[in-house]
Amino acid sequence: MQSRCVVWFKNNFRDLRNLYYCNKNDGNKHKIAGSLDMAMGITPGIPDTFLAVPRPEHGYWGLYIEFKTLTGKESPAQKIVAAQLREQGYRVEVVRTEEQFRQLIEGYLSLQ
């Protein structure tokens, strides 16, 4: 679902396509590879994608999106990071369907 949502975004918002990107945070790795990633700055709990388009008049410095299945749950680390990001003025949302993603993006980008 995440890849379909990213393709939809990049096809529909071509002028913003470079401002929406994935945070490399895949967790299933060998301990050595995981340690190297952490040394490079990979942080557990960071949401999957980020839209670097601020909406300061609404209190948002950008939009983080975490993709989950219909039954998927946020990890404890994800909940902690989401709270910290919100405290810093970022919007953080969990998306479970492509339609929910589209509505979120269109609503966020229409904020003026």
Wavefront OBJ file of the C-alpha trace (Angstrom):
o trace
v 0.000 0.000 0.000
v 2.780 2.441 0.865
v 4.365 2.202 -2.593
v 0.990 2.750 -4.307
v 0.396 5.816 -2.146
v 3.845 7.228 -2.927
v 3.311 6.714 -6.673
v -0.113 8.379 -6.444
v 1.415 11.363 -4.621
v 4.299 11.777 -7.049
v 1.935 11.563 -10.045
v -0.593 14.024 -8.630
v 1.704 16.561 -6.960
v 4.630 16.741 -9.366
v 5.792 20.115 -8.051
v 6.154 18.606 -4.549
v 7.451 15.158 -5.522
v 10.955 15.785 -4.144
v 9.535 16.975 -0.820
v 7.803 13.663 -0.025
v 10.156 10.865 0.895
v 10.577 7.609 2.763
v 12.506 7.309 6.000
v 14.674 4.193 5.701
v 13.675 2.429 8.859
v 13.194 -1.246 8.005
v 13.636 -3.258 11.153
v 14.360 -6.902 10.233
v 18.143 -6.969 10.023
v 21.134 -8.768 11.375
v 22.435 -7.136 14.574
v 25.579 -5.827 12.874
v 23.617 -4.188 10.043
v 21.171 -2.742 12.574
v 24.040 -1.318 14.637
v 25.557 0.282 11.541
v 22.204 1.818 10.622
v 21.803 3.264 14.109
v 25.318 4.708 13.898
v 24.252 6.390 10.639
v 21.227 7.965 12.338
v 18.418 5.481 11.787
v 16.074 5.902 14.748
v 13.473 3.341 15.834
v 9.944 4.733 15.831
v 10.372 7.347 13.103
v 7.274 7.311 10.842
v 7.550 5.771 7.374
v 7.328 8.917 5.245
v 7.656 12.684 5.557
v 6.112 15.518 3.552
v 8.391 18.535 3.949
v 5.685 21.116 3.291
v 5.032 23.326 6.314
v 1.663 24.789 7.186
v 2.811 27.173 9.965
v -0.469 29.072 10.020
v -2.022 25.805 11.261
v 0.877 24.944 13.564
v 2.506 22.289 11.364
v 6.114 22.212 10.182
v 5.531 19.113 8.041
v 3.549 15.879 7.870
v 4.801 12.487 9.009
v 2.858 9.407 7.925
v 3.038 5.909 9.392
v 1.527 3.153 7.228
v -0.238 0.308 9.018
v -2.496 -2.533 7.983
v -6.107 -2.443 9.132
v -5.130 -4.383 12.265
v -1.537 -3.155 12.681
v -0.555 -1.391 15.873
v 2.034 1.253 16.608
v 5.035 0.055 18.573
v 5.906 1.720 21.885
v 8.816 3.487 20.148
v 6.472 4.789 17.418
v 4.087 6.203 20.019
v 6.917 7.962 21.852
v 8.410 9.444 18.677
v 4.988 10.555 17.402
v 4.336 12.409 20.659
v 7.753 14.088 20.494
v 7.220 15.123 16.864
v 3.806 16.579 17.689
v 5.353 18.565 20.554
v 7.755 20.075 18.008
v 4.924 21.169 15.696
v 4.758 18.316 13.213
v 1.569 16.593 12.208
v 1.790 12.816 12.615
v -0.868 10.473 11.241
v -1.340 6.728 10.909
v -2.798 5.646 7.562
v -4.496 2.281 7.001
v -5.997 2.621 3.499
v -5.130 4.303 0.230
v -8.313 6.378 0.409
v -7.395 7.589 3.889
v -3.940 8.560 2.545
v -5.416 10.523 -0.365
v -7.847 12.387 1.894
v -5.073 13.182 4.366
v -2.731 14.542 1.674
v -5.407 16.564 -0.110
v -6.683 17.999 3.179
v -3.205 18.855 4.448
v -2.121 20.501 1.201
v -5.341 22.538 1.002
v -4.581 24.192 4.366
v -3.686 27.803 3.673
l 1 2 3 4 5 6 7 8 9 10 11 12 13 14 15 16 17 18 19 20 21 22 23 24 25 26 27 28 29 30 31 32 33 34 35 36 37 38 39 40 41 42 43 44 45 46 47 48 49 50 51 52 53 54 55 56 57 58 59 60 61 62 63 64 65 66 67 68 69 70 71 72 73 74 75 76 77 78 79 80 81 82 83 84 85 86 87 88 89 90 91 92 93 94 95 96 97 98 99 100 101 102 103 104 105 106 107 108 109 110 111 112
